[in-house]
Amino acid sequence: MRKLALFLLAISIVFTGCSKQSAQKKETIPTREVTDDLGRKVNIPLKVNRAISLAPNLTENIFAVGAGHKLVGVTTFCDYPAEAKSIQKVGDTINPNMESVIALKPQIVFVSTASQMEAFTKTLEGNGIAVFVTDPNSLDAIYRNMEQLGEIFGTQDRAAQVTAEMKARLSAIREKVGGEAPVRVFVQISKTPLFAAGRESFITEMIEYSGAISVTRDIPAAYMKLSDETALAMNPEAIIIPAGAGNEDPHDVFRESAAVKNGKVFRVKADLLMRPSPRIIEGLEEAARALHPNSFK
């Protein structure tokens, strides 16, 4: 009888332990709902401590709002600020290594385009990982992204400070160039093939804050490849090149343009114009100073 009693006690302890473990598994982590740029309702933990960024500008923005230390994974293209280089890489922006992403156990993954999201959202969400899509395609959208990230990471004050600083610097630029005649500018996104920014690109809006008018502003696309004939007819007064590998000099079609003949070819570091992050204000300052040097004396 004693042995039987001990046996039953042991069984009871085992089942009690299993019951507790089962209950623990069923416990749900408190969440809150946020809305991404696609209008999707995304459930995230009340406190986000582990995140992955799959776009360089998002990595910059997360650091800007004071939450860079919560990034456990970034892409191979995420090189700013310097601290981002030491964070574990999970592949490139378009083809991240999903096994690496899941192994890092992030609570949320930030992506920059809908096409990026469609490829692996189900996989991530199936592993209990939230996917937040952000598309900062205008200056106002960049401000909004700062606000979103501040809300997600609980750094609202820092996010508000960054936005206020951006607005103040932009206001100073616009005040300096406000009395100048806008310069007709061609923004050369790449030299070969020749690509430019159209009406739907945030770069078209950005560059006009520097006292310019993009000669490709009315083309209904974000980015487009131009024929030599089309580019030749534009005859810009100035050319701005987001300088990077393979895009340092104007395309040969502009050899006889007013911009080249008058020495109005200006290079701005590509990251400062191509990434929708707080540093874009620095790129605008450089462009405005180049286009309207007398206003910055």
N, C-alpha and C positions, 0 to 999 in steps of 0.2 A: 504493500500500500504506500509505503514511504517513497519507493522508487516511482510508482505511478504518479504520486503527487508532484514529485520533482520534475517528472517528464511533462506533466500538464502545465506546470509553472513555466518551464522553458519554452514550450509552445506558445503560451500566452505572451511571453516577453517578445518572442520573434514576431508574432502577429501585431503586437502593439507597436513595435518598431517599424514594421512595414506600413502600418496604418499612418504613423506620423510622417514617414517619408512621402507617402502618397499625398497626404494633406499638404506637405510642404511643396510638392511639385505642382499642386493645383493652385497654390497661392499666386495671385496675379500682382505684378509690379504696378504701382499707381502710375497712371499716364495722364498726359494732357494732349489736347488737339491743337495742331498748328496747320496753317494753310500755305501750300507752296505756290510757286508762280504759275502752275498749271491749274490752280484752283482745287487741287487735291487736298482732302483732309487727311493729315498724317498724324498718327498717334506716336508720341515719343515719351520717354520717361520724364518724371517731374524734374529730375536732375540728370543732365547729360554729362558723362565723364569720359566717354570713349567715342570718338568720331573718326570718320575717314573722308577725305576730300579727293574727288576724282577730277579736279580741274585746277590749274595753277592760280587763276584769279580767286577762286573760292578759298584756296589755302591762304593767299594773301589777306583776304577779307576776314577770315577766322582769326588770323594773328592780329589783324588791325583792331578787332573788337576785344582783344585780350584773352582769347581762348585757344591760342596755339598749343598750349601745353596739354590740351585735351585731344589733340590729333594723334592717333596711333598708326595711321597709314596715309600716304599721299602718292601721287603719281611720279614717274621719273622726270616729268616736266616741271614739277613744283620745286623751284629753286630760289624762291624769295618768300620771306627773309632768310638769312643765312641758316637760322635754326631749322628751317624746313628740310634742308639737305640731309640732316641726320635722322629724320623720321623714316621708318621702314617704308620701302617702295612696294607698291602692289601692282606694278605694270604701268602701261601708258593710259592716256585719257580715254581712248576709244576701246582698247582691249585690256581691261584690268584682269588680273589673275583672280578669279572668283574664289579659288581655294584659299589663297592668301588673305583675301578680304574677310572671308568667313572665319578663318582661323584666328584673326585678330579680335574677334568678338566685339565689333563696334555696336553701339546702340543706334547709330544713325549714320547713313552714308549720303554725302552731298554730291549731286551730279549737276551738270550745267546745261544739258539739253534733253529734250524729250526723247530723241533718238537714242541717246545714251541710256536713258532710263528703260526703254522698252526691251532692251537686250537682256537685262538681268534683274529687273524688279521682282519678278515672281520668285526667282532663286533666293534673293536676299530676304524678302518678306516671309518666305517659307522657313527661313532660319531665324525669324523673329527680329529682323533688322529693318528699321525704318528707312525709307528712301525719300529724300527731300530734293525736289527739282527747283533750281533757281536759274533765272534767265535775265540777268541785268543788262538789257539791251538799250538803255538810255541812262542819262545822268540821274534822273529821278528813280530809275530802277536800281541803280547802285546805292542810292540813299536808302531805298526800301530794303535792299539786301543787308545793309548794315543793321537796320532795325530788326529784321528777321533773325539774324544771327545773334544779336544782343538778347533777344527774347529767348531763343533756344538755349543759349549758354548761361543765361542769367547775368549778362554783362551789359545791361541796358545803358548804364551811365557812360561807360566807355564808348559804346556804339554811338550814343548821342553826341559825345565830344568829337569823335572822328568826323561825323557828318557836319557838325557845326564848323569845324576847321576847313573842311572841303568847301563848304558854301562861302566862307569868308574869303578864301583864296580865289575862288571863281569870281566872286564879286569884285575883287581887286583887279583881276585880269580884264573883266568887262568894262570896268571904269577906265582903265588905261587905254583900251582900244576903241572905246565908244565913239570918239570923235574922228576915227580913221575910216577911210573908204575901204570896204571889204575887198580883199584880194582874191582873184579867181585862182583857186588852187586845185591841183590834181594830186590826190593821195595815192601813191603807188604802193599797193599792198605786196605785189611781187613783180619782179622784172621779167622773168621768163618762166612760164607765160605771163603776159601782162594782165594783172588783175587789179581791180579798183573797188572801192566801197560805194555801194548804191544807196538808194533812199531808205532801205530797211536796216542799214548797218548803224550801230551806235556811233561809229567813227565819224559818219557824216554829220551827226548832230554835234559831236565833241569838237570837231575841227572848226565849226562855225563859231564856237564860243571864243576862238582865238583871233577873231576878226577876219574870217575868210568865208568864201562861198565855194563849196565843192562843185567842180564842173560836172561831176557825175551824180549830183544829188537827186535828179529826176528819173534816174534809171530804176525801174521797179524791181529791185533785187537787193539782197544784202551784199553779196560779192559777185562780181561778174568778170568773165574773161573778155577783153576788148580786142577787136581787130585793129590792125595798124591804121586803117582808113578812119575808123571811128576816133581813135586816140589822136590822130593827126589833126582832125577837124576841131578838136577842143582847144588847142593852142593856149594852155594855161599861163597865167602870169607868174606863177610859182609852183614848184613841185615839192611836196613833203614826202619824205621816204621814211617809213618805220623801219629803220636800218637793222638788218640781221644778215645771216649767211645767205648769200645769193641775191641780196637786195640792198646793195650799197649805192648804186649809180642809176640814173634815169635810163629808161628804155631808149634804144637808138631812134625810135620814131620821134622823140622829142628833141632831136639834135638841132632843128631849126626853130624850135618854139621860143616864144618870148622869155619863158622861164630860164632856159639854158643860156640863151644869148645874153641875158642881163645878169647872169650869175645868181639867179633866185632858186637855187636847189638847196633844200635844207634837210638835214638828217636828224631824226629823233630816235632814240633807242626804242626798238620795236615794243618792248614790254610796257613802255610808258603810254603807248597809244592803243595797243592791241588788247590789253587786258583790262576788263571793266572792274577796276579796283581803285582805292583811294589814290594810288600813284598816277592815275590818269590826269589829275590836276597838275602834276609836275610836267607831264608831257604837253599839256595845253600851255603852260607857262613858257616852255621852250619854243613851241611853235609860234606863240604870240610875239615873243621877243624877237624871233627871227623875221617874222612878217612885218612887224611894226617897231623897228629898233628905236625910232625917235621917241616913242611913247614910254620907253623903259629907261631913258637916260637918267 
